[in-house]
Structures are given as C-alpha cells and as structure tokens.
Amino acid sequence: MNYRRGVDAATSAPLLQAGGNGQLTEMHHSSHPPPRRKPGFFASLFRITVQPTRRIGPQIPSGMAANTDTLLQALQWRYATKTFDPNLPIEPATWAALEESLLLTASSYGLQPWRFLVITDAAIRAELRPHSWNQSQITDCSHLVVLLKKRTVTAADADRLIEAIATTRGINASTLAGYRQMIQVDLIDGPRSQIIGQWASNQVYIALGNLLTSAALLGVDTCAIEGFSPPDYDRILGLENGDYQSCVVCACGHRSSADNYANLAKVRYSATDLIEHR
C-alpha cells in the first residue's frame, strides 16, 4: 500500500502546501500504516501526517522505464576507464543528454550547490594534467568535467531557490516561508553551517554518481578522479577568489581497445555482506 501527504482536517488542503516543495512523499511497503510519531523539528513546521490512499501522481510514461537487464548490464559494463581513445569523441546529442542528467540531479533542499566545468580545450587540459598525477585520462578523454562545490550557503542562496520554486510552480513565495526557514536554521545558522564544505561535497558526489550511471546507460565510458590537486585546479581555472571550488573530476569518452582493465572481472562484495533487510 502506498501513502501520500496528509490533509489538514480544517481546510482539506495538502499539509505540504505551505512548504511548497511538493516532493516530500513517503512510500511504505507494509500492509499497515506506520505508527504515528511525535513531530520533530521538520515535521512540526509542516504538520506532516501519513494516511493510506490509492497511488497518486503521474504514472511513468510508456516506454520510459529501463529494462532491469539493461540497467544491470550497463552497470556491469562500466568501469573506471584507464585509457581513452582520443579519436572517439562523444556524439553531441549524447553529451547534451549527459549535461541534462547533471542538471536533473537531486540535492538537499534542492539548493544545487554546484557548477560543472566541461573542459574540451586541449591547452587547459595539458596544463591540468601534471596536477592530476599525470593521468592520461585528463588529456585523452572526450569531455573532462570538473565538478565544483559552493564554498558557502548564504541567505541569498536560499532566497534564490525560493524565488525559483515560486516562479516555476506558479505559486506565491510567501507560501514557502516555512521551507525558507528550514534552510536558514539548518545550513545558514545551524550546526551544519560549520561543516558546510562537507555538506556541499556530499551533494556534488550525488551528481557524480548520477553522471556515471547515466553515461553507462548511454554507452559512454567514465573515470571518476580524486587524484588531483584542487588548489592547482582552482588556480588554473581562475576559481581562487570565486564562490565555487574544485571538488572532484570525471573524465568521459570512449575506452581504447588497448585498455586491458576493460576485460578484468568486476570485484564487488556480495549482497549478503552489504545489504541488510529489516
């Protein structure tokens, strides 16, 4: 049975309407509703309740869902490519779809504390390579993506998001006051403001994972790279005094037929070691 957002008994309005993000949907696979909990900080802001209902919202468009075999085959096929073929560029339409996958990545609160530098300029890549453990992927891949994280989260960032939500969904920004306050007391004024760099890195790695999987599904090879010097990247890319800094790198392209790593068996621990059902 699925569960949807609760309804205010006084107004019959969705209780998440005040928050305005429309994304806080809980789905449970038990045949019984979950036990009611005492509302915590976030729940008290929106008075969230969970009630059983029929499935609501748009259905997955016909033909959109990937076959399970296709997904798993793509993930088995992908690997951290060590040698790219510099003569095999990614098709423009394919790359455009991968850029869109980056834009569609989920992030905490929807704040999107990132930017993505797509570097195809050979001179820039040659300058970056010595600061990347001299890895050939930097210069030989089709597209080099430097994923940047935002250095801080400010009130202006929160206001920008609220304005974007209101504009995109055609609602009054005042209805999002509770949501705006959540961001303020958590990331701007709260304890997590002291570790905001780590929080931003966590978000960027969500984007990285999304890129790796999306690329595999489109038959594009990738290599996530942490072996580089962020300060040197920031200097070369003119980021030292900006709002964003280098976080992680991803080389994208097509594997070379000479890359012997492509034929190695994938080493992963078993499901019994890593997945626990309760």
ABEGO torsion letter per residue (X at the ends): XBBBBBBBAAAGBBAAAAAGAGABBBBBABABBBBBBBBBAAAAAAGBBBBBBBBBEBBBBBGABBBAAAAAAAAAABBBBABBBAABBBBAAAAAAAAAAAAABBBBGGAGBBBBBBBABAAAAAAAAAAAGGBAAAAABABBBBBBBBABBBAAAAAAAAAAAAAAAGBBAAAAAAAAAAAAAAAAABAAAAAAAAAAAAAAAAAAAAAAAAAAAAGBBBBBBABBBAAAAAAAAGAAABABBBABBBBBEBBBAABAAAABBBBBBBAAAABBBX
